[in-house]
Amino acid sequence: MVLTTLLVCIFPLANACSHVHYYTNQPFEKGHSKNLSYAKALQSSVRSDEVMFFVAFSGGGTRAASLAYGVLETLDDIPIGPQSTLYNRNRDFHSLLDEVDTISSVSGGSFAAAYFGLYGKRIFSDFSERFLERNVGRTILYNLALPYNWFRIASPWFSRSEVAIEYYDRILFDGKKFKDFDPLIQPLIQIQATDIELGRGFSFSPDQFRLICSDLSDFPIARAVAASAAFPGVFSAITLKNYTEKCASGEREWMRQALEERDITSRQFYYARDLKNYLDEKKMPNIHLLDGGISDNLGLRVPLDATLSFGGGVEALEKLGLQETQAIIFLIVNAQTRPHKGFSLIDATPGLGEILDSTSTVMINRYNFETVAFLRDTLAKWKKDIDADRIVKKVNRPLNFYVVEVTFDSLDDDEERNYFSCLPTTLGLPKGKVREIRKVARKLLLQSKEFQRLLWDLKISLRDSESQPSGPPGPALVGKGPQSPLSQNRQTE
């Protein structure tokens, strides 16, 4: 009887080992891949040529996903009426959310970005239940503790992250791949991770995958999100294969010039030097990826670095097909924490774990500030070049840049700011806290002076008096205006 029981218990585990498989990315095959260029996606007919709208979702677990979700809700609640330059009379309901061209995301923010990229405004009907209000982290830990997974994880072809990937697919992504994104209708989604060999961001984007001669279209979305959110120590790295010997993509012209000039004070030189590593499969046959927040917790660095290949602002507009654009918007949704450890109030030396946690938080926050400063400097240079070029060409069409930040640091009330900044960075928060974050996301966005300036310039009216821009005299309110069924449902929650 005992022997029979042991066989019954062991057989499924042995069977599990036999089904352990190692997934890897596939090489690029001409005529097969559905990789899509950014320039083509930005020229989508469903979005206005007047604006280029870029959104970045930071890392920060469920807290970050909730803040991102709240911003998406708010954008969808802002109708574009007939008085706006973005108005499209052929659309039944047209909100500011419909104008978002690209979303770049890191870690916790990647869950919201990927789901929205796949299913669009369906996110407002089921994402909160499927993800935000679940204790995802606790369930993954429970799954890792199952004996069934002990034997699988013991295999060299399986890891802790594989358990997470299976769970993400089950609750959110349904086995979908990058070819299931449709950036001609929904925004183009860039999911960011960190290459731990180079210590820099790695983007799940067509351009990045072409560099390693790999096919992004057949890559599972859950796997990309898992890489973006693979916190070191908790999850294992996601590994990609380099196939440059199969297609010999070679150096781009701008890379060759930057490496030849070898200007060690130039960002372009270091960017080219890093990318060159991917062009040698023998030198770098494998690419190991962990949480995107290690290299950039805002999801801005990789897109910003990519602009270095364009040259100046004029060249960037030409290569992206944005010559007619009048407004370029960067909306940064930053869920960074500033936990108060109270070290200065005690005589005892802080423990190693507390020091490591505090040090990483300080580094991320400081790096976030530098990244946004880099963005502002870049855009200032671009605007100067573009304005001068348009004067020479006698183009009477000014180009304006907008950098809108949604961050808990913007809250005026000390108690409220400390409350949200100290929420834990976990994949699981109580429902009440999730709803509080969604509510404060709306407040932060609508009270942003830069966002109010954007609405004023685009002649977009807000529908309720408490949200009326308080800066320069804004456009007259137009009442509630057209409203999507999903936003009507949200207001009753």
C-alpha positions in Angstrom: 0.0 0.0 0.0 2.8 2.4 0.9 4.7 1.6 -2.3 1.5 2.2 -4.4 1.0 5.5 -2.7 4.6 6.6 -3.4 4.3 5.6 -7.0 1.1 7.6 -7.4 2.8 10.7 -5.9 6.1 10.3 -7.8 4.7 9.5 -11.2 3.2 12.9 -11.9 6.5 14.6 -10.8 8.6 12.4 -13.1 6.1 13.1 -15.9 6.5 16.8 -15.2 10.2 16.5 -15.7 9.7 14.9 -19.0 7.6 17.9 -20.2 10.1 20.5 -19.1 11.0 22.6 -22.1 13.3 25.5 -22.8 11.8 28.3 -24.8 14.0 30.7 -26.8 13.4 33.5 -29.3 13.4 32.6 -33.0 15.7 33.9 -35.7 14.4 36.5 -38.2 13.2 35.1 -41.5 12.5 37.4 -44.4 9.0 37.2 -45.6 7.8 35.5 -42.4 8.2 38.1 -39.6 5.5 40.6 -38.8 7.9 43.0 -37.1 6.6 46.5 -37.6 8.6 49.7 -37.8 7.9 52.6 -35.5 7.7 55.1 -38.3 4.8 53.1 -39.9 3.0 52.7 -36.6 3.3 56.5 -35.9 1.6 57.1 -39.2 -1.6 55.2 -38.2 -4.7 56.6 -39.8 -6.7 56.4 -36.6 -4.5 58.9 -34.8 -4.1 62.6 -35.6 -0.9 63.8 -37.4 -1.1 66.9 -35.3 0.5 65.2 -32.2 3.0 62.5 -31.3 1.9 61.2 -27.9 4.5 59.2 -25.9 3.6 57.6 -22.5 6.0 56.0 -20.1 4.9 53.7 -17.2 7.4 53.2 -14.4 8.1 50.2 -12.3 6.8 49.6 -8.8 4.6 46.5 -8.7 0.9 46.7 -8.4 1.3 50.3 -7.2 2.8 51.3 -10.6 0.2 49.3 -12.5 -2.6 51.0 -10.6 -1.2 54.4 -11.2 -0.8 53.7 -14.9 -4.4 52.3 -15.0 -5.7 55.5 -13.3 -4.0 57.7 -15.9 -5.4 55.6 -18.8 -8.9 56.0 -17.3 -8.5 59.7 -17.0 -7.3 60.1 -20.6 -10.3 58.2 -21.8 -12.6 60.5 -19.8 -11.3 63.6 -21.7 -13.4 63.9 -24.9 -12.0 65.6 -28.0 -14.8 67.9 -29.1 -15.4 69.8 -32.3 -13.4 72.8 -31.2 -10.2 70.8 -30.9 -7.6 70.6 -33.6 -7.6 66.8 -33.0 -11.3 66.4 -33.7 -12.3 63.6 -36.0 -15.9 63.7 -37.1 -15.8 60.1 -38.3 -15.4 58.7 -34.8 -18.4 58.1 -32.5 -16.3 58.8 -29.4 -12.9 60.3 -29.5 -10.9 60.7 -26.3 -7.4 61.9 -25.6 -6.5 58.3 -24.9 -7.1 57.5 -28.6 -4.2 59.8 -29.5 -1.5 57.9 -27.6 1.0 56.6 -30.1 3.5 54.7 -28.0 3.7 53.3 -24.5 7.1 52.4 -23.0 6.9 50.4 -19.8 9.0 48.9 -17.0 8.3 46.2 -14.5 4.9 46.7 -12.8 3.9 49.3 -15.5 4.4 46.6 -18.2 1.4 44.7 -17.0 -1.0 47.6 -17.7 0.9 48.6 -20.9 0.8 45.1 -22.5 -2.8 44.5 -21.6 -3.9 47.8 -23.1 -1.8 47.2 -26.2 -3.5 43.8 -26.7 -7.1 44.6 -25.8 -7.5 48.3 -25.9 -10.4 49.8 -23.8 -11.4 46.3 -22.7 -8.8 47.0 -20.0 -11.5 49.1 -18.2 -13.9 46.2 -17.9 -11.7 43.4 -16.5 -8.0 44.4 -15.8 -8.7 45.5 -12.3 -10.3 42.2 -11.4 -7.8 40.1 -13.4 -4.7 41.7 -12.1 -4.9 44.8 -9.9 -7.1 43.3 -7.2 -5.3 39.9 -7.1 -2.4 39.1 -4.9 -0.3 38.0 -7.8 3.0 37.8 -5.8 1.4 35.5 -3.2 0.0 33.2 -5.8 3.3 32.9 -7.6 5.0 32.0 -4.3 2.3 29.4 -3.6 2.9 27.9 -7.1 6.6 27.8 -6.5 6.0 25.9 -3.3 4.1 23.1 -5.1 6.0 19.8 -5.3 5.0 19.6 -9.0 7.3 22.7 -9.6 10.2 21.6 -7.5 11.3 19.0 -10.1 10.7 21.4 -13.0 12.8 24.2 -11.4 15.5 21.6 -10.7 15.9 21.2 -14.4 18.4 23.5 -16.2 15.7 24.3 -18.8 13.2 25.7 -16.3 13.3 28.5 -13.7 11.3 30.5 -11.2 10.4 33.0 -13.9 8.8 30.2 -16.0 6.3 29.7 -13.2 5.5 33.4 -13.3 5.2 33.4 -17.1 2.6 30.5 -16.9 0.6 32.4 -14.4 0.7 35.7 -16.3 -0.5 33.9 -19.4 -3.3 32.3 -17.4 -4.7 35.4 -15.8 -3.9 38.1 -18.4 -2.2 37.4 -21.8 -3.9 34.1 -22.9 -0.8 33.0 -24.8 -0.7 36.0 -27.0 2.5 37.0 -28.9 3.8 40.3 -30.2 2.2 39.7 -33.6 -1.1 40.0 -31.8 -0.4 43.7 -31.0 -1.9 45.9 -33.6 -0.1 49.3 -33.3 -2.1 50.7 -36.3 -5.1 50.7 -33.9 -3.7 50.5 -30.4 -0.5 52.3 -29.2 2.9 50.7 -30.1 4.1 48.9 -26.9 7.7 49.0 -25.9 8.5 46.7 -22.9 11.8 47.4 -21.3 14.1 45.0 -19.4 17.8 45.2 -18.4 20.7 43.4 -20.1 22.7 42.4 -17.1 25.8 41.8 -19.1 25.9 45.4 -20.5 24.1 47.0 -17.6 21.8 48.9 -19.9 18.2 48.7 -21.0 17.0 46.2 -23.5 13.8 46.9 -25.4 11.3 44.3 -26.7 11.0 46.4 -29.9 11.4 45.6 -33.6 14.6 47.7 -33.8 16.2 45.9 -30.9 15.3 42.4 -32.2 16.5 43.2 -35.7 19.9 44.0 -34.2 20.2 40.4 -32.9 18.5 39.0 -36.1 15.6 37.7 -34.1 11.9 37.7 -34.8 9.9 39.7 -32.2 6.5 38.8 -33.8 6.4 35.3 -32.4 7.8 36.2 -29.0 5.3 35.6 -26.1 4.1 38.8 -24.4 4.0 37.1 -21.0 7.6 36.3 -21.3 8.6 39.9 -22.2 6.6 41.2 -19.2 8.2 38.6 -17.0 11.6 39.8 -18.1 10.6 43.4 -17.4 9.4 42.5 -13.9 12.1 39.9 -13.0 13.3 41.4 -9.7 16.7 40.0 -8.9 16.8 37.2 -6.4 13.0 36.7 -6.5 12.9 35.7 -10.2 15.5 34.3 -12.5 16.8 35.9 -15.7 15.0 35.5 -19.0 17.5 34.4 -21.7 17.5 35.3 -25.4 19.7 33.9 -28.2 21.7 36.0 -30.6 21.5 35.1 -34.3 23.7 37.7 -35.9 25.8 35.0 -37.7 22.6 34.0 -39.6 21.9 37.4 -41.1 25.0 39.6 -40.5 23.0 42.8 -39.9 26.3 44.8 -39.4 27.0 48.2 -38.1 24.6 51.1 -38.9 26.3 54.0 -40.5 25.8 56.3 -37.5 27.4 53.6 -35.3 30.4 53.3 -37.5 30.9 57.1 -37.5 30.5 57.3 -33.7 33.0 54.5 -33.1 35.5 56.0 -35.5 35.3 59.5 -34.0 35.6 57.9 -30.5 34.4 61.0 -28.7 34.4 59.7 -25.1 32.3 62.8 -24.0 29.5 61.8 -26.4 26.5 59.7 -25.4 26.3 58.5 -28.9 29.7 56.9 -28.7 28.8 54.8 -25.6 25.5 53.9 -27.1 27.1 52.7 -30.3 29.8 50.8 -28.4 27.1 49.0 -26.3 25.0 48.1 -29.4 28.1 46.8 -31.2 28.3 43.9 -28.7 25.1 42.5 -30.1 26.6 42.3 -33.6 29.0 39.5 -32.6 27.2 36.3 -31.9 30.5 34.5 -30.8 31.2 37.3 -28.3 27.6 37.5 -27.0 25.7 34.4 -27.9 23.2 34.8 -25.1 21.4 37.8 -23.6 20.3 37.6 -20.0 17.5 40.0 -19.0 16.2 41.1 -15.6 13.9 43.8 -14.2 13.9 46.9 -16.4 14.0 49.1 -13.2 17.7 48.1 -12.6 18.8 50.3 -15.6 15.9 52.7 -15.9 12.8 52.7 -13.7 10.9 55.2 -15.9 11.1 53.4 -19.2 12.6 56.5 -20.9 16.2 55.7 -21.3 16.0 53.2 -24.2 13.7 55.4 -26.3 15.9 58.4 -25.5 19.1 56.6 -26.4 17.4 55.5 -29.7 17.1 59.2 -30.7 20.9 59.4 -30.7 20.9 57.5 -33.9 18.8 60.2 -35.6 21.2 63.0 -35.1 19.2 66.2 -34.4 15.6 67.0 -34.0 15.0 67.8 -37.7 16.4 64.4 -38.7 14.3 62.7 -36.1 11.1 64.2 -37.4 12.0 63.2 -40.9 12.9 59.6 -40.1 9.7 59.2 -38.0 7.5 60.9 -40.6 6.5 63.6 -38.1 7.1 66.7 -40.3 3.5 67.8 -39.9 3.4 67.4 -36.2 2.6 70.4 -34.1 2.9 68.9 -30.6 5.1 66.2 -29.1 3.9 65.0 -25.7 5.8 63.0 -23.1 3.6 61.8 -20.3 5.7 60.2 -17.5 3.8 58.1 -15.0 6.2 57.7 -12.1 5.2 55.5 -9.2 8.6 55.8 -7.4 8.6 55.5 -3.6 10.3 57.6 -0.9 10.0 55.4 2.2 11.0 57.0 5.4 13.2 54.6 7.2 13.7 56.7 10.3 17.4 55.7 10.5 18.3 59.0 12.1 16.0 58.4 15.0 17.8 55.3 16.4 21.3 54.7 17.8 21.6 51.2 16.4 23.3 50.6 13.0 20.7 49.7 10.3 20.7 46.1 9.2 22.2 45.0 5.9 18.8 44.3 4.3 17.5 47.8 5.3 20.7 49.5 3.9 20.5 47.6 0.6 16.8 48.5 0.2 17.3 52.1 1.1 20.4 52.4 -1.2 18.6 51.0 -4.2 15.6 53.3 -3.6 17.9 56.4 -3.4 19.7 55.3 -6.6 16.5 54.8 -8.5 15.0 58.1 -7.4 18.2 60.0 -8.2 18.5 58.3 -11.6 14.8 59.1 -12.3 15.5 62.8 -11.8 18.6 62.7 -14.1 16.6 60.8 -16.8 13.9 63.5 -16.9 16.5 66.2 -16.9 18.2 64.5 -19.9 14.8 64.4 -21.6 14.2 68.1 -21.1 17.7 69.0 -22.3 17.2 66.9 -25.4 13.9 68.4 -26.2 15.2 71.9 -25.7 18.0 71.3 -28.3 15.5 69.7 -30.7 13.1 72.6 -30.5 15.9 75.1 -31.1 17.0 73.1 -34.2 13.5 72.5 -35.5 12.4 76.2 -35.0 15.5 77.4 -36.9 14.9 74.9 -39.7 11.2 75.9 -40.1 12.2 79.6 -40.3 14.6 78.8 -43.1 12.0 76.8 -44.9 9.3 79.5 -44.2 7.1 76.9 -42.5 4.5 78.8 -40.4 3.9 75.8 -38.1 5.4 76.0 -34.6 6.3 72.8 -32.8 5.7 72.6 -29.1 7.0 70.0 -26.6 5.2 69.0 -23.4 6.7 67.0 -20.5 3.9 66.0 -18.1 4.9 64.1 -14.9 2.4 62.1 -12.8 4.2 61.4 -9.6 3.3 61.3 -5.9 6.0 63.9 -5.2 3.5 66.4 -6.8 1.0 66.1 -4.0 1.0 69.2 -1.9 -0.2 67.6 1.3 2.7 66.1 3.3 0.6 63.4 4.8 -1.0 62.3 1.5 2.3 62.4 -0.3 4.0 60.3 2.4 1.1 57.8 2.4 1.3 57.0 -1.3 5.1 57.2 -1.5 5.4 54.5 1.2 3.0 52.0 -0.3 4.9 48.7 -0.8 6.5 47.6 -4.1 4.8 44.3 -4.3 2.6 42.4 -6.8 -0.4 42.6 -4.6 -2.2 45.4 -2.8 -5.6 45.5 -1.0 -8.5 46.6 -3.2 -9.0 49.8 -1.2 -5.5 50.9 -1.8 -5.7 50.1 -5.5 -8.8 52.3 -5.8 -7.1 55.1 -3.9 -4.2 55.0 -6.3 -6.5 55.2 -9.3 -8.2 58.2 -7.8 -5.0 60.0 -7.0 -3.8 59.3 -10.5 -6.7 61.3 -11.9 -6.0 64.2 -9.4 -2.3 64.3 -10.3 -2.9 64.4 -14.0 -5.6 66.9 -14.1 -3.9 69.3 -11.6 -0.6 69.2 -13.6 0.2 72.7 -14.9 1.9 71.2 -18.0 -1.1 69.0 -18.7 -3.4 72.0 -18.4 -1.2 73.9 -20.9 -1.4 71.0 -23.3 -5.2 71.0 -23.1 -5.4 74.7 -23.6 -3.1 74.6 -26.6 -5.1 71.8 -28.2 -8.4 73.4 -27.4 -9.6 70.4 -25.4 -12.2 71.1 -22.7 -12.7 69.1 -19.5 -16.1 68.1 -18.6 -16.5 69.0 -15.0 -15.8 72.3 -13.2 -13.5 70.9 -10.5 -11.1 69.9 -13.3 -11.1 73.2 -15.1 -7.5 74.4 -15.8 -6.6 77.0 -13.2 -3.7 78.6 -15.1 -4.3 80.8 -18.1 -8.0 81.4 -19.0 -9.1 78.1 -20.5 -11.7 77.2 -23.0 -15.3 77.2 -22.0 -16.6 73.9 -20.6 -18.8 72.0 -23.0 -20.7 69.9 -20.4 -20.2 66.2 -20.3 -19.9 65.8 -24.1 -19.7 62.4 -25.7 -18.8 59.6 -23.3 -17.7 56.0 -23.8 -19.8 53.3 -22.2 -16.8 52.0 -20.3 -16.2 55.4 -18.7 -19.8 55.6 -17.6 -19.4 52.2 -15.8 -16.2 53.4 -14.1 -17.9 56.4 -12.6 -20.3 54.2 -10.6 -17.5 52.2 -8.9 
